[in-house]
């Protein structure tokens, strides 16, 4: 609070505020965490460099990473539905819609009532089923998913994508250049030796800061791929049940398409696995397109495109 109100070294009365996710979100976005003084919502600059009032809680690099994570989390949370199936967001119908878990009570020949769980395309819930519109028994589908996933990606090493934040000093460079121009004019007009010496030393500080900023005016943020030394099969064997496996597949970027038509239902389903490397490969071959961190919608569309290409081939 002191940093926000530009009061140093005074005891501030605590004000109560509701502790909500949006309050927390706002705090996590403030450069105050870097110990930087703020003025009217902007970082306070002196000689073109942000003024630090306090020891940083987060380093500049940590803060930049946090900003990426907060944005990605916001996007992610928007898609979360409560009570969803472990396979929510992983299983897709060839029509491009998500498949949902559903259940009914089935009566066996023996008269025993047994719950029947299955997956089906979300188009059912709109009352107008898509052309594929088949529901597949849960156990059968889980077995097929496991088989298809391990066959395709089991031996592959799990890689993690880490975001390396970029830096943009161009605005500050511009401001400093302008300030140096103004100072040079003042120096030319200065009459008193005291004023001259003060202006000259400010100019020198500005020039030194400018030189530092010019060394790296603009570095774009980028993703870096880091190997974990563990294969998907190894990781899979450590996970207990689908409540762990489903979210793992989803977060790792796997999208599974369940292929099969209602009219030849007897032939059963086929599970097509679109892996994160499939998407990454396609991304790198397209020069312009680039999925931003946390953009699930773009990722899902890309996976669907790949699936369609696989079907077409
Ligand atoms: Zn469908």
Boltz pocket constraint, residues with backbone or C-beta under 6 A from the ligand:
constraints:
  - pocket:
      binder: B
      contacts: [[A, 93], [A, 94], [A, 95], [A, 96], [A, 97], [A, 121], [A, 122], [A, 123], [A, 130], [A, 131], [A, 132], [A, 133]]
      max_distance: 6.0
